[in-house]
Amino acid sequence: MPDTLPDTVNLTPSAPSVPAGAIAWGDAFCSEGANCFRFGLDDAGRAYIGSTLAPGEYVSDSVEALRALISAVKSGAADHLL
């Protein structure tokens, strides 16, 4: 398993290049309190991760790149950030 996050994932919030209504957001996943995140897809097949606290801010990349990010986080590659 990789010890670092994939290089292909843009981890900085992106300026909305897609109108917010063009992203089909799923239900939010919440942990403690207001720590809620949601996943979305647009018509072009790009994937998005956003916080419910800042609806216009999100990271986006290909579905494959975000799948790699989620797999890396699940394997512990980001545990040092906690």
C-alpha positions, 0 to 999 in steps of 0.5 A: 500500500502507498505511504503517500497520497496519489500525486494526481489528486488536486488537494487545493479547493478549486474555483467553481468552473462548473455551475453549482447546479450542474453537480449532482451531489449525494447525501452528506456523510457526517461524523461528529457535529458539523463535519459533513462531506458530500460526493458529487458527479457532473455531466462530464463524469468528473467527481467532486468532494465538498464540505457542507460548510462551504458549498461553493468549495470542493476538490475535483478530479477524475473518478479514478483519481478520487477513488485512488485518494479514498483508497489511500486514506482508507489504507492509512496514508493520511493517518499522520494528519489526524 
